């Protein structure tokens, strides 16, 4: 039963990051990719126009983390290499 819940939760997180990425892509030409989701830690890689952008940290900590915290307040967000 726990694995089913984890699977559903992981699927929800994947869809949420895809939605965030679509927004970033439409308005800024960047992208966000879910790299991993384990033990309440999400690792996200920014790409596209976000690569090398001086505001990419703000994008990760603001839009990505802020949006994820609205739905999963217990999850921390980290940049993936």
Backbone bond lengths (Angstrom), bond angles and torsions (degrees), N, CA, C in turn:
res aa  C-N    CA-C-N  psi(-1)  N-CA   C-N-CA  omega(-1)  CA-C   N-CA-C  phi
1 X - - - 1.456 - - 1.529 111.43 -
2 X 1.324 118.27 -40.93 1.462 120.86 179.65 1.522 111.40 -62.72
3 X 1.333 117.62 -38.20 1.460 120.47 -179.50 1.525 111.35 -65.53
4 X 1.320 116.97 -35.44 1.463 120.42 177.09 1.521 109.32 -64.38
5 X 1.342 116.84 -43.12 1.461 121.03 179.07 1.523 110.69 -64.12
6 X 1.327 117.86 -42.50 1.457 120.77 178.40 1.520 110.35 -63.88
7 X 1.310 116.58 -40.98 1.446 120.73 -179.67 1.532 110.81 -63.14
8 X 1.311 116.90 -44.74 1.460 121.41 178.46 1.527 110.23 -63.43
9 X 1.309 115.93 -43.65 1.466 120.49 179.92 1.529 110.42 -63.76
10 X 1.313 117.53 -42.64 1.463 121.21 178.20 1.525 110.64 -63.04
11 X 1.319 115.94 -39.20 1.465 120.60 177.63 1.533 110.80 -64.80
12 X 1.310 116.57 -41.25 1.468 120.60 177.87 1.523 110.62 -62.81
13 X 1.340 116.37 -41.24 1.458 120.37 179.26 1.518 110.57 -65.40
14 X 1.314 117.00 -41.33 1.457 120.49 179.07 1.525 111.12 -60.63
15 X 1.316 116.96 -45.03 1.465 120.81 178.73 1.529 111.62 -65.16
16 X 1.314 116.71 -37.79 1.462 120.16 179.03 1.529 110.62 -64.60
17 X 1.319 117.54 -45.75 1.467 120.45 179.53 1.527 110.25 -65.75
18 X 1.315 118.14 -35.59 1.468 120.77 175.82 1.531 110.82 -62.62
19 X 1.318 116.94 -39.64 1.467 120.82 177.91 1.519 111.20 -66.55
20 X 1.321 116.42 -41.28 1.470 120.59 177.11 1.520 109.38 -62.48
21 X 1.325 116.36 -43.78 1.458 121.19 -179.62 1.526 111.21 -61.57
22 X 1.318 117.16 -41.49 1.467 120.56 179.16 1.528 110.61 -60.92
23 X 1.316 116.52 -40.10 1.464 120.79 178.44 1.526 110.36 -64.97
24 X 1.338 116.02 -48.20 1.470 120.51 -179.19 1.530 109.75 -61.36
25 X 1.321 116.66 -41.38 1.461 120.33 -179.74 1.522 111.79 -64.97
26 X 1.316 116.47 -44.32 1.461 120.17 -177.69 1.523 112.25 -64.84
27 X 1.317 117.67 -42.06 1.456 120.33 -172.89 1.521 114.88 -97.22
28 X 1.345 117.09 -18.60 1.461 117.79 -174.39 1.520 114.15 -136.46
29 X 1.322 118.15 -4.68 1.452 120.75 178.91 1.517 114.36 77.50
30 X 1.310 117.02 10.12 1.465 120.95 179.12 1.519 110.74 -102.33
31 X 1.319 114.90 -171.65 1.460 120.11 178.37 1.521 110.09 -153.36
32 X 1.318 115.23 162.34 1.461 122.37 174.89 1.518 107.19 -132.28
33 X 1.322 116.37 132.81 1.459 121.43 -179.01 1.520 109.79 -125.11
34 X 1.312 116.22 129.78 1.460 121.33 176.29 1.524 108.00 -75.27
35 X 1.318 116.63 119.40 1.459 121.42 -179.70 1.525 110.02 -95.48
36 X 1.339 116.40 -44.04 1.462 119.25 177.72 1.521 109.87 -157.36
37 X 1.331 114.45 158.87 1.452 122.21 176.91 1.523 107.23 -146.11
38 X 1.322 115.64 98.06 1.459 122.00 -178.18 1.515 109.75 -141.28
39 X 1.318 115.75 140.53 1.466 122.22 174.34 1.527 112.73 50.64
40 X 1.314 116.95 45.46 1.469 122.92 178.88 1.526 113.62 62.14
41 X 1.324 116.68 26.52 1.468 121.98 175.10 1.521 108.11 -125.63
42 X 1.315 115.20 123.79 1.459 122.27 177.06 1.523 107.59 -105.10
43 X 1.323 115.49 130.20 1.461 120.09 174.05 1.516 107.52 -109.64
44 X 1.321 114.88 125.18 1.457 122.18 -175.64 1.524 108.73 -124.65
45 X 1.325 114.88 137.78 1.461 120.80 176.07 1.520 108.67 -111.43
46 X 1.316 115.57 125.75 1.455 120.49 176.18 1.522 108.96 -88.95
47 X 1.326 116.38 143.03 1.453 120.59 -179.29 1.505 111.34 -140.68
48 X 1.320 115.66 -165.89 1.461 120.71 -179.01 1.514 110.72 61.45
49 X 1.313 116.65 -135.27 1.461 121.56 -178.55 1.525 112.55 -65.19
50 X 1.328 117.34 -15.05 1.475 120.82 178.79 1.526 111.83 -74.65
51 X 1.324 117.25 -22.16 1.458 121.17 -179.33 1.525 109.45 -64.65
52 X 1.310 115.59 118.32 1.457 121.21 179.47 1.516 114.59 79.00
53 X 1.299 118.64 -2.13 1.461 121.47 -179.66 1.530 109.22 -72.63
54 X 1.325 117.80 134.69 1.461 119.75 179.45 1.533 113.18 -66.46
55 X 1.322 117.34 -14.16 1.463 120.52 179.54 1.528 113.26 -99.31
56 X 1.326 117.45 6.80 1.464 120.06 -177.25 1.531 111.98 -62.87
57 X 1.319 117.77 -34.03 1.469 120.30 176.90 1.526 109.98 -64.56
58 X 1.311 116.42 -40.83 1.468 120.18 177.60 1.526 110.50 -65.93
59 X 1.318 117.45 -37.21 1.462 120.66 177.24 1.523 110.27 -63.61
60 X 1.332 116.25 -45.75 1.458 120.13 -179.77 1.523 111.11 -65.01
61 X 1.319 116.90 -48.52 1.472 120.91 -176.44 1.516 113.23 -77.33
62 X 1.306 117.21 -25.79 1.457 120.72 -178.76 1.511 111.83 -92.14
63 X 1.316 116.30 -75.69 1.464 120.12 -175.03 1.519 113.27 -66.31
64 X 1.322 116.25 -52.45 1.463 119.13 -174.26 1.534 110.42 -67.34
65 X 1.308 116.65 -58.13 1.461 120.05 -178.29 1.524 111.73 -63.99
66 X 1.307 117.53 -42.10 1.462 121.19 -179.90 1.519 112.41 -60.91
67 X 1.319 115.93 -43.02 1.465 119.67 179.21 1.522 111.16 -68.58
68 X 1.319 116.83 -44.29 1.465 119.98 179.14 1.521 110.50 -60.95
69 X 1.321 117.81 -41.20 1.471 121.01 -179.56 1.529 112.53 -65.24
70 X 1.311 118.14 -24.12 1.465 119.81 176.33 1.526 111.01 -64.74
71 X 1.322 116.84 -32.57 1.466 121.65 -177.16 1.525 113.24 -104.69
72 X 1.324 116.54 -29.50 1.460 123.03 -178.79 1.538 108.81 -133.36
73 X 1.322 118.89 75.84 1.469 120.81 -174.33 1.527 114.15 -63.37
74 X 1.311 117.72 -21.03 1.458 121.14 -177.42 1.527 113.29 -86.45
75 X 1.316 117.40 -4.92 1.478 121.93 -175.12 1.518 110.00 -92.79
76 X 1.337 115.42 137.33 1.463 119.23 173.26 1.528 108.66 -100.95
77 X 1.320 115.63 151.46 1.453 122.27 -175.62 1.519 108.11 -117.08
78 X 1.321 115.77 131.33 1.461 121.73 178.88 1.523 109.58 -128.65
79 X 1.325 115.04 152.72 1.460 120.12 174.49 1.518 109.04 -77.65
80 X 1.316 116.63 134.93 1.469 121.49 175.44 1.514 108.66 -92.32
81 X 1.298 115.67 148.12 1.470 120.25 178.73 1.503 112.00 -78.05
